Amino acid sequence: MPRTDEIKEWVVRNFAPDVTAAELPDDYDLLASGLITSLSLVRLVTGLAAEFDVDIDAADLRPDYFRSVSTIAEFLGATPQPQA
C-alpha cells in the first residue's frame, strides 16, 4: 500500500470517521479546513510518529509539513527512522 494511502487511512480513522480514505484527496488542506486544529496538530504528530515509526524532532513541528496527506508523506519520507 502506498504511503499516502496509509496516511489517509490513519487520518480518517483518527480525525474524520465520517469519510472514507478514498474520499480524502491527497492535497486536501487539513489545517485550513479545520479538520486538524492547532490542538489536534500535537495529536497528529505524535500519532504519526508512533504509527510510522519515525522520530519527529521539535524543529520539525512546522504546520506546513502536516498541511495535507501529500505534505505529510513527503515529510515522513525525509524523516529518519529511529535506530535500533
Secondary structure as UniProt FT lines:
FT   HELIX           3..15
FT   TURN            17..18
FT   HELIX           21..23
FT   TURN            26..27
FT   TURN            30..34
FT   HELIX           38..51
FT   TURN            52..53
FT   HELIX           58..60
FT   HELIX           63..66
FT   HELIX           69..78
//
